[in-house]
Amino acid sequence: MKPEIHPQFVDCKVTCVCGNTFMTKATIPEIKTELCSKCHPFFTGQQVLVDTAGQVDRFQKRIAVAQQHQDEAKKKQAKKPKKEEKIEEPKELSNEELLGKIKLQMEEDAKKKTKKPSVKKAAPKEDKPAKKK
């Protein structure tokens, strides 16, 4: 190693916002940090929210508003009575009425079969002379 080009490696005091301090080695004598192993949720198992510019508060407000809308929708559905579906039973027809309906259907079918569709005659095509190249 070349002499006088490397920084000094000294004892360093690390101080966290939570009040925890510990000693380590670094090139500067003192380090201040916001999170450490004593207060970080990963190590403690507790949720500690670090609010940056109110983002956590805004998120919690949105969740609260969404929950209110869901509760209101549930109340409205509970107030509305459910419509009972009426199932109509088929009307019992006498033999004479059934025969009458069948005859009408047969007559309609016969009329449809006897009608001839109108066919339009196509106009004769004019022959165009072939183009010469």
Buried (B, 14 or more C-beta within 10 A) or exposed (E): EEEEEEEEEEEBEBBBEBEBEEEEEBEEEEEEEEBBEEBBEEEEEEEEEEEEEEEEEEEEEEEEEEEEEEEEEEEEEEEEEEEEEEEEEEEEEEEEEEEEEEEEEEEEEEEEEEEEEEEEEEEEEEEEEEEEE
